[in-house]
Amino acid sequence: MGGRNPERSLGFLLHNVSRLLRKRFDRRARTIGLTRAQWSVLAHLSRNEGINQAALADILEIEPITLVHQLDKLEAAGWIERRLDAADRRVRLLFITATGRKILEKMQVLGAETRAEALAGIPASEHEALIETLLKVKGNLSERETASLTGEDETDESARGRMRRPRRAAR
């Protein structure tokens, strides 16, 4: 699936496209005073408002202390607020402020501009096909990752050892 040419390798290509998209978005985001880490936190928080800090760190796949530093900066900027959980006063729940919502709106515009730039010259019908294909790839890999975490995934070596070999014809 790409042979020897790394430019046509799925992993190489996905990595580079992802990197370039982030760089283009980062340039735009700097105009409104956001770092990549901050826009990532805000974007994920917007989909999980009211979540606690530990759960958001898990979603972002970062250490909780790293998230705390980002949250401190976002709170100082007035973009988020931490509220005590009524059920457990040790837990802080995260919410986006009105100022943070304005930043999110600007982020959405920047995201749309970046997407338009990335997809320029590609027919709209191919946009949806690309998204569907990437969703299938993500699903395939997510299923394998889940299976491997639960111990249901066999390594290639153990699976090969259990494969039935074709019987040889009687001579």
Beta strands, then each sheet from edge to edge (+ up, - down):
strand 1: 80-84
strand 2: 92-96
sheet 1: 1+ 2-
end
